[in-house]
Amino acid sequence: MTGSSDKARFYLEQSVPELQDLYRKKIFTKEEISSIVKKRSDFEHKLNAQGSKPLDYARYAEYEMNLESLRKKRAKRMGIKASTHSGQRRIFFVLERATRKFHGDMGLWMQYVDFARRQKSNKKLSEILTNVLRMHPTKPDLWIYAANYALEERSVINEARSYMQRGLRFCKNSKHLWFEYAKLEMIYIARIVARGQNLGQDEYLSTKVISPNADEQDSNLLSLPIALENTWNPEPYFIDREILKSLEATPILSGAIPMAIFDEAMNQFAGDTTVGETFFDIFVEFQNLPCTSKILQHVVDRLLTAAPSDPAALICYIRQPVIGVQILSSDFPGAFWISLDRLRSATTSVPPSRDTNETSRSRSQLSRRLIEWMLHFVTEDLDPDIHKVISMTLKKLWSQYQSDIQHNAGTSKYEFLNLFHELRRKGFIEMAEPARSVASHLWPNDLKILSLSEMNA
């Protein structure tokens, strides 16, 4: 007990000069200083005694954070320039002791990481991330956090890739890590494309002229990539469009890296089509990038080659033509017609499955997914002719779905109910009504199904 008391007293003595300075500058009163000393003494004795818990360290760090926040506000209000180093250093010290003693507690580690990030202490944060990843290399979320920090806060893509690739060595079976790696690369491509457009790479934009006077420069104009720094013509400061356009053929902007990640993930998960569909959805989020259509085509080709009659593969194949096309644009009818043509051939290529273990691959699942997808296009501004085509197609799919689920005992009641209510919400009430009897036959004693019969048409 004496040893722990001596250690607590030693740590408290370290803060004496800081407290004296705060009192001298009248940021805290004498009574407040006494209260701070007492509170710190209680925490230090608890931490240095046997039986201390992670929560004790977390509360101590939280107290110091609140105290530092109060000190900053008072100093700002009083117009006093006070150094933040001592308060920040003390909080880091508490959290460092916490993670050293309870290195398995992720809550303490994340509190440490979040504080360093809020303080913009990049060097310290890199050190913390290195330590926590060394202690917990099999936690995918840590690798993702580190990679996103490297890209978002520091804009260092090589460091971000390094985190992702090292993480995959330890967590190769983490689908989430594979997905996030692909998303990170797409974000990086999007940033390069945005920078290129700001520099005048887009053919529809006029050539930008950069003024040598910094005061006259566009505040929204981004600086050139390092690779282009030597391509400037100082007089009259025109951008070399040929060099900018040549960047589109590089492996980065052509989508080679995301496609390689997708291929490796598909090999890792034995061609799982649900994994492929998730990659497809991730790439669709970046549908306006020049390379996205190429990437999506690569994904669809791989899925159809591996499983030509799989519902997940067919859904991607059917959705592909309309991706990136606005519903109200003149290009939509043609693209939608291609999707409908693929839909017709797909619905005949998938045989009905009566094996409950193969429900996810059955025709009923494909019909359900297609109905959900087509309902997405039904809006008030939709062209009447397109609305008519969608209505006819939905009617066929809904009829087929009802027929298939009667032979499939594994059909989800909740999936059916969601689809039924969504059809009604979109205005297809007459189409949805006949399904009441089908539902009553499949789930005769279910209260939610019975309530359908009481619903007003």
Secondary structure as UniProt FT lines:
FT   HELIX           2..13
FT   TURN            14..15
FT   HELIX           16..24
FT   TURN            25..26
FT   HELIX           30..48
FT   TURN            50..51
FT   HELIX           54..78
FT   HELIX           85..101
FT   TURN            103..104
FT   HELIX           106..118
FT   TURN            119..120
FT   HELIX           122..135
FT   TURN            137..138
FT   HELIX           140..152
FT   HELIX           157..170
FT   TURN            172..173
FT   HELIX           175..198
FT   TURN            199..200
FT   TURN            203..204
FT   HELIX           214..216
FT   TURN            219..220
FT   HELIX           226..231
FT   TURN            234..236
FT   HELIX           241..246
FT   HELIX           247..249
FT   TURN            251..255
FT   HELIX           256..268
FT   TURN            269..271
FT   HELIX           273..284
FT   TURN            285..288
FT   TURN            290..291
FT   HELIX           292..306
FT   TURN            308..309
FT   HELIX           311..319
FT   HELIX           320..322
FT   TURN            323..324
FT   TURN            327..328
FT   TURN            330..331
FT   HELIX           332..349
FT   HELIX           356..361
FT   HELIX           363..375
FT   TURN            376..377
FT   TURN            380..381
FT   HELIX           384..405
FT   TURN            406..407
FT   TURN            409..410
FT   HELIX           413..425
FT   TURN            426..427
FT   HELIX           429..432
FT   TURN            433..434
FT   HELIX           435..442
FT   TURN            444..445
FT   HELIX           447..450
FT   HELIX           451..454
//
